Amino acid sequence: MLAASEEAERLAALRQLNLLDTPPSDEFDRLTLLTARFFAVPVVLIALIDDARQWVKSRHGPDLGEIPRGIAFCSHVVHGKQTLVVNDASEDPRFRDNPLVLGPPHIRFYAGAPLITRDGHALGALCLIGHEPREFSPSERHTLELLAAQVMAVIELRQASGRLHPTSRLPNAAQFGEDLADLIRRHQGESRLFVMIDIADPDHLPTHINLLGPRWERELPTAMIRGIRAVFEEKFPIYHPLSLRFAFLLDPSATPGWQEKLDQMASHFRRPMSSEVPVALHPSIGVVPFRLGDFTDQALVQRGVLAAHEARAVGRMLTAASGQSAANDWHDAHMLLGELRRALDLPGQLTLAFQPRLDFKSGACRAVEALIRWNHPTLGPVSPGEFIPLVEHTTLMTDLTYWVMEAAMREIAELRRTEPLFRVSINVSAGDLQNSDIVGRITDLLRRYDLPPAAIELEFTESSLLPNRTFVHQQLRAIRDLEVEIAIDDFGTGYSNLAYLKSMPASVVKLDQSFIRVLATSARDRAIVKAAILMAHELGYRVVAEGVETAEICAMVAGWGCDEGQGYYIGRPMTAEALKLWLAERQIPPVAVSLP
């Protein structure tokens, strides 16, 4: 074991790097992929050893999650500051009773090289994990150590390349840009909230600086971190993109009640910074809802600054509208939610658009996706990307979903008079699945519009299926018992855990458009999509490709055995009346009809 003072210095060095709990990064993922291919092992980790846990910055292979430090193999590497090789853990007295050996992931072979700073602190390890015993030669050991040195070189380069704020040592605007780009590559289209905290209150700032002098800049980051961590249990990076302004990203699907938490955070800041610094902060907080890929990092920071400025002007937290349809005005979230509530009660503002799905084998359109549209009498068209992130974790979401369900079933009942096999797909949120009344509401609506269960399909994203998993699975099984189809939407952007997917009572997988749109130029995405189609078929799913926007891509996915396609090449979202004309005229791309 390390001496207490040495361990304290090691942890301080680790935390100063601001790597813990940061998003995945391509520059590290390339190294784990290279290492895995070179050594032909199923699992490679870049693991950091915190005070009580092993946290993984990058991995190749199954996600092992956070591991208690006491059972982590990499903890031995940190203590010894040298490469550790375990040829057969089941025969090694140090590890044969370890839970990671006795149960999943059933480690047998392990080799880990330490990640050592210039000051001699071991932060963690680059490690190889295998499920079968293996011999490890001296030359392989040397290669692993060279690769670990390369990992440390990347870490040190991040430090030296101006990615940390010089005063706070928090990630700066440049690092925010890198992290946002990595998030977009992995989760394009998902909802996020950009939170900007502005400390620059012109009425109080001069007094604080006069009272504290240079201590102000030193104490401020600590107070900011303390205030944020006091409310949010989730571990996420806190950025210092501008002087006296701090920011972070929230995933609304993983942070229920985020508005209340931000209010609690603001209250925390109004307390004295510490017993030694009896000064309270007076921040304004701006929140920008957006979908990954819609804005650059610079645009988000600018919008966050404007939102925080408006929040100070009205004396409370403000949520900034994120769509072009709002003509760049910044609307209070509560106002927008109130307007949506009225829109549900008044006819005419909310409508549905329907986007066709093409059956590649028959060349027929047998299904459409129902998409909500809001045309406000004074704001004009309000994008779903603007109001859905605000509403999806409130009780209003259930009301909105039921409005969509009823409107969609009413329209599809009319359409099925001439198209008796037609089906409509309806998006349902995580909150809807927590509502024990959803099965009864579906049953009542089917009866009201005299529809068979096969007339509708419910779409859920992978992330919405994770909270309260046992109850959610019960709800889904009850829906499937009605013989209603269930589709997993945006497949590939969430968790995509195979064991979890195998247990899902779903029948359709919709491949996310972020993979489909780039098929013509990305060999890697072509390989992923081919494998996903094959895997989904093996598990008994019907596969729909979203984002089919060219004849070339249409031919690709159809040729690989994909069952259906959806996208602008096949048909744009349209009104119910336009859909009837589209179907009557059979406006289906000829190339798709001719595919086998």
N, C-alpha and C positions, 0 to 999 in steps of 0.2 A: 504494500500500500504506500501511496505517496504521503509525505509529511503534510500536516495540516496547512502550513504556510505555503508549501509548494503547490498543493492542490488549489488553494485560494488564488494563487498567481495564475495557475493553468486555466481555471474557470474565468478569471478576469480577461485573460488573453482570448479565450474562446468567445466570450460575449462581446468583446470589443470588435470582433470581426463582423458582427451582425449577420451571421449565417443561419443561426437557429430559427426554425419556424418560418423560413422564407420559402417562396414558391419554387418548384422545380426549375432548372435552368439548363438550356441546351448545351452550354459550354461544359458542364459537369456530366450531363447525360451522354455526350459523345465519348467521354473517357470511360464511363462504365460499360458502354456498348463495345468499345474497342477492347477493353480488358476481358469481357465475357467471350468475345470471339477468339481472342488470342489463346486463352486458357481452356476454352470449350467447357465452361461451367454454367449451370442453370441460373445462378444468382451471384450478382456482384453489387456490393454496397459501398458508398462513401458515407461512413457512419461517424457521427460526432458524439462524444461522451459528455453529457451534461452532469449536473450534480447527482441526479437520481434516475436518469434515463439514457438510453441510446436513441438518438434522433438521426434519421437518414436524410441527407441532402440529395442524394441521387441513388437510383437503383436500376438494375437490369434484372428482370425476372419478377416473381410474385412479390406483392407488397407484404412485408412482415410486420408493418406498423411499428409503433414505439415499443421498445423492450425495456423492462426494468434494468438498471445498470448492473444489479447484482448477478444477473444471469447472462449478461451480454458477453460473448466471446471477445469482442473488441475492447472491453474494459481491461482484459489481461494485457492486450497490446499497449494500451495507454500506461498501465502501471509499469510495465517492463521497458517501455520505450524501444522495443525491438520487435522484429518480425516474429510472428507466432504461426507455427504450422502444426495442425492436428490431422494426422493421416486417417485415423478412425476414432471419432469421438466416443463411440460406444465401448472402446477398449481403453480409453484414457481415464485414469482415476479422477482427474480434475473435472471431467465433463460428462462421464457416463450416466450420472443421475440428473443432469441438467434437463429442465422441462423442454428445451428446444431440441434436445436429442431424443427424449422419450416420446414426444408428441410433435405435432406440426411445428416447424417445417421439417422435422426429422433430420437434423444436421448430422452428417457423418464426417465429411471432409471440410476443413476450414483452414484458410491461410490469410493472414492479415498483416499488412505492413503499416507502420505508424505514420501519421501525418504530423510532422514536427515543424514548429515554427523556427525562425532564425534564432530566437531566444532559448530554444531547447524545450519548449512545452509541447507535449503530445496531445493533440486535440481529439484524435479519433483514429480511424484506420480505413484504408482501402482494403476490402476483404473479399475473398472468394468463398462461396458456400456450395457444397455438393451433397447429394443424397446417397452417394456410394463412397466407400473408402478409396483413397487414392494416394499414390506416392508423389512427392513433390521434389524435383531435383534442385540442386544448388543454382543452376542457371535460371530455372523458373523463379526461384526465390529472388534472385538478383533482378530479374525483369519486373517482378511485382514491386520491388522497392523503387525501381526507376519510375514506374507508373505512379506510385504514391508521391514521389518527388514532383512529378508533373502536376498532380492534383494540388499540391501545396503551391506550386508556381502559379497556378490559376487563381488560387485564393489570394496570394500576395499581390498578383497583378490587379485584382479587384480593389485591393487596398490602395495601391499606388496610382491607379488610373483615375483618381478624382471622383470616386463613387460614394464617398462619405463626406458629410458636412464637416468642415474643419473644426467647428466648436462643439457640436453635439455628438459627433462621430456616429450619427444616425445615417441611414442611406439617404442620399440626396436626390435631386431631380434626375440626374443621369442614371442612377441605379433604378429609380422608379420606371424610367423609360425601358430599361432592359427587362425588368420584372414584368411590366405590362405586356411587352412583346412576347415573352415566354408564355404568359397566361393566354394571350390571344391564339397562339399556335396550338395550345392544348384544349382550349374551351371556347372557341369562337362562337359568338351568338348567345352565350349564357349571360344572365343578368348579374350585374355588380352594382355596388354603391361606392362612389368616391366621396370620402368625407374629408373636408378641409377645415382645420381649426385655425382661426386667425386671432393671434394674441395682441395684435397692434391696435389696442384701444387708445385713440388719441387723447382721451380724457385722463387716463390712468398711467400710460406709459412713461411720461416724463417724471412722475413721482416715483415710480418703481426704480428707474435708472438712477435718480438722485439718491434714493435711500440705499440701494444695494451696490451701485457702481459696477465693477467688473463681475461681481458675483451673480448679477442678473443673468448673463449669458450662460454661466456655468450651472446655475440652479434650475433654469427654465426647462431644459430637456428632461431632467430627472422628474420634475413636477408633472410634465406632460405625460411621460411614460407611466408614472404612478397613477395619474388620473384615468388614463385609458385602460390600464390593466385592472384597475379596481372594479371596473364595470364589465368588461368583456373577458370572458374566460377563454375565448378562442385565441390561439396564438397566431398572430399575423404581424408582418413588418410594419413599423411606424416610420414614415418618411419625413425628412426635413427638406422639402423642395425649395423653400424660399425663406428669407430672413423673417423670424418671428411667425412663421406659418408651418404647421405640421399636418400630416395627412396619412390616411390609411384606406385600404379597400375592404369592403365587407361583401360577403356572399349572402344575399337576403334569404336564400333557401336554407342556409345553415345557421341563420341568426334570427330566429323568431323574436318579435318584440323589439326590433332594432331601434325604432323611434323612441320607445320608453327608455331604452338603454342610453341613447344619446342624451336624453334629458337628464338622466342620472349622472352621466359624465359631466355635463355642464354644471350641475349642482356641486359635484365634487371639486371642480376647478374654483368655485367661489369660496372654498375654504382656504385657510392659510397654507402656503406652499409647504411649510414644515415648521416645527417648533422653533428652529433657529432663524427661519425667514418668515416673520409674521405678515406676509403679503399675500393677498388673494388675487387670482387671475380673473380677468373679465373677457373671456373669449367669445367670439361668434363662431357658429358652426354652420357650414354650408354642406349640403348633400346633393350629389349629382347622380341620379339613377341613369344607367346606360347599359348597353349590351357590348360585350367584348368584341372589338373590331370596328365599332362605330366611330370611335374618336382616337386621335393620337394622344400621347402623354401630355404634350404641350397644350392641346385643346382642353383636356380634362383639368389640368392645373388652372388654366385661365377661367374655365367655367366654375371651378371650385372657389377661386378668389372672388368672382362676381357674386356667387351664391352667399359666401360668408359676408361680403360687404352688404348685400341686401338684408341678410339676417340681422346685422347690427343696426341697420336703418329702421327695421320694424321691431327690434328689441326681442327677437326670439330666433330659434333655429329655423332655417328656411330650406326647403327642398327645391332644387333648381330643375326646371323642365329641361328635357334632354333632346327633344325633337325639333326639326326644322319647322314643323307645322305650327309651332307656337311663336314663330317670327322672332326668335331669340329673346322673348320675354322670359322672366324667371318667376315661376308661380309657386306660391306656398302650397306645400303638399296637402295641408288640411283643406285648403280651398278647392284643389283639384279633386280630392276625394269627395268633398261635399257636392261638387258639380256632377260627379259620376253617380252619386246616390240619386240626385234629382233626375239624371238621364235614365236611370232604371225605371223610374216612376212615370216619366213622361214619354209618350210615343214620338218616334221620328228621329231621335238623336243616335240611338244605337241600331246598327244594322249588321248583317252577316254578308261576308263574301265567301265564295266557294271555289277551291282550287282542285281541278281534276287530278285523278290518279289513273294512269294507264296500265292495263293488264298487258304485259309484253307478249304473252303466248297467244291471246285471242285478238289483240289489237283493239279491244273495247275498253271504254271507260265505265267502270262499275262502282267507283267510289270517289268521294270528294272530301276534302277537309274543310270544316267550317271555321272561318276566321273572323274575329270580332272587329268592327269598325265603329269609330265614334266621331260624329260630325257635330261639334259644339256650335250653338247659334252665334256666339261672338268670337270664340277662339278659332273657329274653323276646324278642319280635320285634326284630331289629336291622335298621334301614333300610339299603337299598343305598346311600343317600347318606352313610351313616356308614362303611361298610367298603370300598366300591368305590374312593374316592379314596386309601385307604391301600394297597390291593393292586394298583392298576392299573399301577404301575411296578415291580413285583417279579415274581420268577419264579412266584409263586403265582397270578398272573393267568392264565397259560396253563393251569394245572391247573383253575382255576375255569371258564374258557371251555370246556375239553374236557368238564367235568362237565355244563355246561349243554347243550353239543352232544349228548352222549349221551342225557341225560334228555329233551331235546326231540324227538330222532329216535325214541326209544322210544315216546313218547306219540303222536307224529304217525303212526307206523306203525300203532298201534292204531286211531287215529281214521280213517285212510284206508280202513279196511275198509268203513266206511259212507259216507265222503266221499272218493272216490278222487281228486278234484282238489285236495285241501286242501294248503296249504303253511304252513310255520312259519318265522318270521323270527328270527334269532339274532344278538345283538349281539357284535361282535368288537372287541378293543382294538388300539391301535397296537403294543403289545408282541407280540400274537399274529401280526401281519403280519411281524414280524421273525423269526419262527420258521419255519425252512425246512421243518419237518415238517407244517405245517398242511394242505397239500394231501393228503398221505398219510393224515393222520388223518381228514379228511373222506371220502376214498375208502373207507377201512376201515369207517367208521361207516355209510355208505350201503350197503355190501355186507352188513354184519352185520344191519341191520334191513330189508334187501331193499327199499330205497327208491330211486326214480329221483331224479336230481339236481334235477328240478323240484319236489321235495317240500320243499326248503329254500331259504332266502334268507339271506344274510349282510349284516348292517348295520354300516357303519363311519361314524364321524363324519368331517367334512372334515379336522379337525386331525390325526386319527390317520393320515391318508394322506400327510402331509407329510414326516415323518422318513424318511431313506434312500429318497428318492422312486423311484429307478431300481429298486431291489430290490422295493419295495412294488408297483410297477406290474407287475413280473414275476410276483409272487405272485398279484395280482388277475387277470392274464391267464390264469394257470394254473387258477385257480378257475373263471373263465368258460369255459375250455376243457372243464371237466367238465360244463358246461351248468347250473351253479348260478347262481341269480340273485344280483346284488349291488346293495345299496341304499345310497345316501348319506343318513345319518341327520342330523337337526337342521339341515337345509339352511337357510342364511341366517344362521346364528350364527357361522360360521367365516370362511373366506377367500373362498369363492364366486367364485374367479377364473374367468372365462369360458373362457380358453384352457386352463386346467387342467381344468375341467369337461368341455370338449370332448374331451380326450384320455383321460378316465377310462373303463375297461372296465366301467362300471356300467350297469344297466338301469332302476333305480328311484331317484327322488328323494323324500325325505320332508321336507315343509315343516315347519319347527320350530313347535311349539305357541305360542311367544311371539308369532308373527304371527297365528296362527289365532284364538286366544282373544279377541282384541280387535277382530275384524273388524266387529262390530256398532257399535262406537263410534269406530273410527279409519279415516278416509278414506285416510290415507297408507298404512296397512297393507293396506287393500283394493287400492290401486293396486299395491303391491309384490307381493301374492299373485297378482293377475291376470297381471302381467307375468312372474312366476316360472313360473306354469303354462304360459303361452304359450311362453316361452323353453325350458323343459324339454321340451315336446312337440316344438318345432322341432329339438331336439338328439336326439330319439328316446327320451326317458325316459318311463316311466310315473310319474305323480305321486300321492303319498299325502299328505293333509293330516292332521297330528297335532293333538290338542287340540280336536277337534270336540265341543263340550260342550252345544250348544243346537240346536234344530230350525232356527232362523234361520241359524246359521252353516253347518249341514249343507246347507241349501238354497243358500246363497251359493256355497260351493266346488263343489258339484255342478253348479250352473248355469254356472259359469265353465269347466267342462270338466275339473275335477279327476277323476282316475280312481277313487281310493279315499279313504276317511276312516277315522280312528281316534280314539277319544276316549270320554269317559264317556257322551255321548248315545247312541252306538252300542253300547257295552258296556264295563263295567269289567273289570279283570283278574280272572280266575277260575281255579279249579282245573280240571284236565282233566275230572273227572267233571261239574263244573258246566257246562263248555263243551259237553259232549255233550248235556246236557239243554237248554241254550240253543239249540243248533243244531236239536235235535229239535222244539222248540216254536216255532222260527223267530221268536225275540224280536228282530226287526229293526224299527226305527222306521218306521211307515207312510209318513211324509213322505219318507224317503229312498228307499223302494221306488218311490214314484210319480214320482220325479224323472226327467227325460229323460236 
